[in-house]
Amino acid sequence: MDRLILHNDRIVPFAEACLSPGQSGLLSGWGVFTTLRLYGGQPFEFHRHWVRLARDAARLGVAMPYEEETVGRQIASLAGANQREEGMARLWLVRNDGGLWAEPGATRVTDLLACTRELVPWPLAHRLLIQPAAIFSDGLLAGAKMLSWAGHALLLERARAQGFDDALLLNERGELAECTSANVFLLRHGKVLTPPLASGCLPGVTREILFEIAPPSGIELAEHTLTPDDLDSADEVFISSTTREVAGVGLVSPNRNYPAPGKITRELEAAFQEYVAVVLGRSRTQ
């Protein structure tokens, strides 16, 4: 993490940001977050992230007394202060009231925190460990990106301890849902398939963009309920996320192997990079 962070409306050194032990969100994971890709010191597709953040905040009863444009500018200012032209940022909204142990007389209903850092290095060909019963798709907050992320973090840690790069999470019905911080796709019979949101997966921003850019690229992309058996007949497997963008999968446990990145994976990654260039070019002319 870079030295300076954004705390509410101030950019301060990390050590000077003060959080109260009476913050409900801090103690119980009551809040929401999103991870942003930085290009040229600007948060990429910030509006899409903000819309999802607001939607999840409403589901969790987290107030958002902040303006989208203001926060976007503040994150860009933070990136500039940290000299972080290329990299990533994370934005958190932490609820301060509610619950039995809330701080009395909290002056803010929600705290805003943001930090920047360099990109995490990811492999060219991901290795995924299947994790059964890791997602409850019928849960009240299924698919929400909230501070209570310990389960996903634990599964990622365990997967890495076993020599894998990420865990491929199944829901309570044994269906493919997502990775710990990425959506999953497979190519079968010339068609790209990905689990529906009803699987319990996160509605990823990169996933959303891929649905928009795949058809003009001549690639058929559709939601489809998938199980581990579908991995046996897949020609390619890949994942998508804000920081990994489109990344090939070379192995899914125990012994399913794929070309990584495969032909269609490379084509979608190229289409995504073209989309990035267009968006960045448009923002420079505004």
C-alpha positions in Angstrom: 0.0 0.0 0.0 1.3 3.5 -0.8 2.2 5.9 1.9 -0.8 8.3 1.6 -4.5 7.4 1.8 -7.8 9.2 1.4 -9.8 9.4 4.7 -13.2 11.1 4.1 -12.2 14.4 2.5 -8.5 14.5 3.4 -5.3 12.9 2.0 -3.2 11.9 4.9 -0.2 9.7 5.7 -1.3 6.1 6.5 -0.2 6.4 10.1 -2.4 9.5 10.7 -5.7 8.0 9.7 -7.7 7.4 12.8 -10.5 4.9 13.0 -12.6 4.4 16.1 -12.9 0.9 17.7 -16.6 1.8 18.1 -17.2 1.8 14.3 -19.8 -0.9 13.6 -18.5 -1.4 10.1 -15.0 -1.9 11.4 -16.0 -4.4 14.0 -18.5 -6.4 12.0 -17.6 -5.9 8.4 -20.6 -3.7 7.8 -19.7 -1.8 4.7 -18.9 -2.1 1.0 -15.8 -1.8 -1.2 -14.6 -1.8 -4.8 -11.2 -2.2 -6.4 -10.2 0.1 -9.3 -7.6 0.0 -12.0 -5.6 3.1 -12.4 -4.6 4.2 -15.9 -2.6 7.5 -16.1 -3.5 8.2 -12.5 -7.3 8.0 -13.2 -9.7 5.3 -11.9 -10.9 3.4 -14.9 -14.7 3.0 -15.4 -15.3 4.7 -12.1 -19.0 5.3 -12.8 -19.6 1.5 -13.3 -17.9 0.8 -10.0 -19.8 3.6 -8.2 -23.1 2.3 -9.4 -22.4 -1.2 -8.1 -21.0 0.3 -4.9 -24.2 2.3 -4.4 -26.4 -0.8 -5.2 -24.6 -2.9 -2.6 -24.6 -0.1 0.0 -28.4 0.1 -0.3 -28.7 -3.6 0.2 -26.6 -3.4 3.4 -28.2 -0.2 4.7 -24.9 1.8 4.4 -25.5 5.5 3.8 -23.5 7.2 1.0 -23.3 10.9 1.8 -20.6 11.4 -0.9 -20.8 12.6 -4.5 -19.6 10.4 -7.3 -17.7 13.1 -9.2 -16.0 14.4 -6.0 -14.8 11.0 -4.9 -13.6 10.2 -8.4 -11.5 13.4 -8.4 -10.2 12.7 -4.9 -9.0 9.2 -5.9 -7.2 10.7 -8.9 -5.6 13.3 -6.5 -4.6 10.5 -4.2 -3.0 8.6 -7.1 -1.1 11.8 -8.0 0.0 12.4 -4.5 1.4 8.9 -4.3 2.9 9.2 -7.8 0.9 6.1 -8.8 0.2 6.6 -12.5 -0.4 2.9 -13.2 -1.6 0.5 -10.6 -4.8 0.0 -8.5 -6.9 1.7 -5.9 -9.4 0.4 -3.4 -12.3 2.3 -2.0 -14.2 1.4 1.2 -17.3 2.8 2.7 -17.5 1.8 6.4 -20.8 2.2 8.4 -20.3 3.9 11.7 -23.7 3.5 13.5 -25.9 0.5 14.2 -25.5 -2.6 16.3 -25.1 -2.9 20.1 -21.5 -1.7 20.2 -21.7 1.4 18.0 -19.7 4.5 19.0 -22.0 6.9 20.8 -22.3 10.3 19.0 -20.5 9.3 15.9 -20.1 12.4 13.8 -20.3 10.6 10.4 -22.7 7.9 9.5 -20.2 6.5 7.0 -16.4 6.7 6.7 -14.7 6.7 3.3 -11.3 5.2 2.9 -9.2 4.8 -0.3 -5.7 3.7 -0.9 -3.4 3.0 -3.9 -0.7 0.5 -4.7 1.1 -1.3 -7.5 -0.6 -4.0 -9.5 -0.5 -7.5 -8.0 1.6 -9.8 -10.3 -0.6 -12.6 -11.7 0.6 -15.6 -13.8 0.0 -16.0 -17.5 -1.8 -19.3 -16.9 -3.8 -19.5 -13.7 -4.1 -22.7 -11.6 -7.5 -23.0 -9.9 -8.5 -25.2 -6.9 -12.1 -26.2 -6.8 -13.8 -25.3 -3.5 -17.2 -26.9 -2.9 -20.0 -25.2 -0.9 -18.2 -21.9 -0.8 -21.1 -19.7 -2.0 -24.6 -19.5 -0.8 -26.5 -18.3 -3.8 -29.9 -17.9 -2.0 -28.4 -15.8 0.7 -29.7 -12.3 1.5 -26.5 -10.6 0.4 -25.3 -13.0 -2.3 -23.2 -11.3 -4.9 -22.6 -8.2 -2.8 -19.1 -6.9 -2.5 -19.0 -6.1 1.2 -16.3 -5.7 3.9 -17.1 -9.2 5.3 -14.7 -10.8 2.9 -12.8 -13.1 5.3 -14.3 -16.2 3.8 -13.0 -15.4 0.3 -9.6 -14.2 1.7 -9.3 -17.5 3.6 -10.0 -19.6 0.6 -7.5 -17.7 -1.5 -4.9 -18.2 1.2 -5.6 -21.9 1.4 -5.5 -22.3 -2.4 -2.1 -20.5 -2.6 -0.7 -22.7 0.2 -1.5 -25.7 -2.0 0.3 -24.3 -5.0 -2.7 -22.7 -6.8 -3.3 -19.1 -7.8 -7.0 -18.9 -6.8 -10.0 -21.0 -5.7 -12.9 -21.8 -8.0 -15.9 -21.5 -5.8 -19.0 -23.7 -6.1 -22.4 -22.8 -4.6 -24.7 -24.9 -2.4 -26.0 -26.7 -5.5 -22.6 -27.7 -6.7 -22.6 -25.1 -9.6 -19.7 -23.0 -10.7 -20.0 -19.5 -9.2 -16.8 -17.5 -9.3 -13.2 -17.3 -8.0 -12.4 -15.4 -4.8 -12.0 -12.1 -6.7 -12.8 -12.9 -10.3 -15.5 -14.1 -12.6 -15.0 -17.4 -14.5 -15.7 -18.3 -18.1 -15.3 -21.3 -20.3 -15.3 -21.9 -24.1 -17.3 -24.9 -25.3 -18.4 -25.7 -28.9 -17.3 -22.2 -30.0 -19.4 -20.4 -27.4 -18.2 -18.6 -24.2 -20.3 -19.4 -21.2 -20.2 -17.9 -17.7 -22.3 -18.6 -14.6 -25.5 -16.4 -14.2 -25.8 -14.0 -11.3 -28.2 -16.4 -9.8 -25.2 -18.7 -9.1 -24.2 -16.2 -6.3 -21.3 -14.7 -8.3 -20.3 -11.0 -8.1 -21.6 -8.9 -11.0 -18.0 -7.9 -12.0 -17.4 -4.7 -13.9 -15.0 -6.4 -16.3 -17.6 -9.2 -16.8 -20.2 -6.5 -17.7 -17.8 -4.9 -20.2 -17.1 -8.3 -21.8 -20.8 -8.8 -22.5 -20.8 -5.5 -24.4 -17.7 -6.0 -26.4 -17.9 -9.8 -27.2 -20.7 -9.6 -29.9 -19.0 -6.9 -32.0 -15.8 -9.1 -31.9 -17.7 -12.0 -33.3 -17.7 -13.9 -30.0 -20.9 -15.4 -28.6 -21.1 -14.9 -24.8 -23.9 -16.1 -22.7 -24.9 -16.9 -19.1 -25.3 -20.6 -18.4 -25.6 -22.7 -15.3 -22.4 -24.7 -15.1 -21.0 -27.5 -13.0 -17.6 -29.0 -12.7 -18.6 -31.6 -15.3 -18.7 -28.8 -17.9 -15.1 -28.2 -17.3 -14.3 -31.6 -18.7 -15.6 -30.6 -22.2 -14.2 -27.0 -22.1 -11.8 -26.0 -24.8 -10.6 -22.9 -22.9 -11.1 -21.5 -19.4 -10.4 -17.9 -18.4 -11.2 -15.4 -15.6 -11.9 -11.7 -15.5 -11.4 -9.0 -12.9 -10.6 -5.4 -12.6 -6.9 -6.0 -12.0 -6.4 -9.2 -14.0 -8.7 -8.0 -16.9 -8.9 -11.2 -19.0 -6.6 -13.9 -17.9 -6.1 -17.5 -19.1 -6.6 -20.6 -16.9 -4.1 -23.4 -17.5 -5.4 -25.9 -14.9 -8.4 -26.6 -12.8 -8.0 -29.2 -10.0 -7.4 -32.0 -10.0 -6.1 -32.5 -13.6 -8.1 -30.5 -16.1 -5.6 -28.8 -18.4 -6.2 -26.0 -21.0 -4.2 -23.9 -23.4 -3.6 -20.6 -21.6 -4.2 -18.1 -22.9 -6.3 -19.8 -25.6 -7.2 -18.3 -28.9 -10.6 -16.9 -27.8 -9.1 -15.7 -24.5 -6.5 -13.8 -26.4 -9.1 -12.3 -28.8 -11.3 -11.1 -25.9 -8.2 -9.7 -24.1 -7.3 -7.8 -27.3 -10.9 -6.5 -27.6 -10.8 -5.4 -24.0 -7.6 -3.5 -24.5 -9.1 -1.8 -27.5 -12.0 -0.8 -25.3 -9.6 0.6 -22.7 -7.9 2.7 -25.3 -11.1 4.1 -26.6 -12.4 5.0 -23.1 -9.0 6.6 -22.2 -8.9 8.5 -25.4 -12.4 9.8 -24.8 -11.6 10.9 -21.3 -8.6 12.9 -22.5 -10.7 14.9 -24.9 -13.4 15.8 -22.4 
